[in-house]
Amino acid sequence: MYNDLLKIGPLVVHGYGLMIAIGVFAALNIAEYRSPKNGLDKEQIFPLTIFCVITGIFGAKLMFIIQGWKQFLKDPLSMLGSSGLVVYGGIIGGILCATVYCKIRKISFWDYFDVVLPSVAVAQAFGRIGCFLAGCCYGHETSAWYGIAFTHSHYAPNNVKMIPTQLISSAGMFLIAGLLFWYAYHAKKSGQVGAAYMVLYSIGRFSVEFLRGDLERGSIGALSTSQFISIFIVVIGIGLWIWRGKIGTQRPQAMKAES
């Protein structure tokens, strides 16, 4: 696995960045395609995506610094200059940005929440392929047949067979995206699809964390920081799903299915 995929003079195309770009592009196009089918203005998707991506990157970097605050106090420039990001920070930052954007534009946050979150799962699936190319977010050492040894990674131990947690996470996110696209045709109330994403992603992330070998990402007791956060997100997601089921507006897809 090589993170530097292509060099053209001083320009270097990195696998991690390329996969993130492909993921964002795919997510944007899927959301734009699905928005009219859900009675939404597709013209809102592009600016919403751009603002959320920018805010999400900031949130992911901020969470990375918070997670490694001891290292940040010792050498702040190294953490600020690194490519380290924490997905949960990006999700939280993106959702906060979407809330403000929808309020300013006077459009329904919950309807766009339902359309965009399945696409976010697709973007994350491609992003994890980028992690695989870079060698970050690696798994525990293993002697099993499915173990993969990196040879040119700046993050993972090289020439050591490890569980390919990046590919497991990617496959899981593609599966979650498929489930959410299916559920979008069956959810009755606005906000429930987005809530399902919160629950499914957090359960998947909690599970994969047991296989991760990059222990420097922090821990709280016996759990990694991400597992600790996952517990709260699952509880919030379940509560949100129940709450939106009681007070949410009827979803366009549900109305079509009943007519």
ABEGO torsion letter per residue (X at the ends): XBABABBBEABBBBAAAAAAAAAAAAAAAAAAAAAAAAGBBAAAAAAAAAAAAAAAAAAAAAAAAAAAAAAAAABAAAAAABABBBAAAAAAAAAAAAAAAAAAAGBBAAAAAAAAAAAAAAAAAAAAAAAAAAGBGBBBBBABAABBBBAABAABBBGBBBBBAAAAAAAAAAAAAAAAAAAAAABABBGAAAAAAAAAAAAAAAAAAAABABAAAEBBEABBAAAAAAAAAAAAAAAAAAAAAAABBBBAAAAAAAX
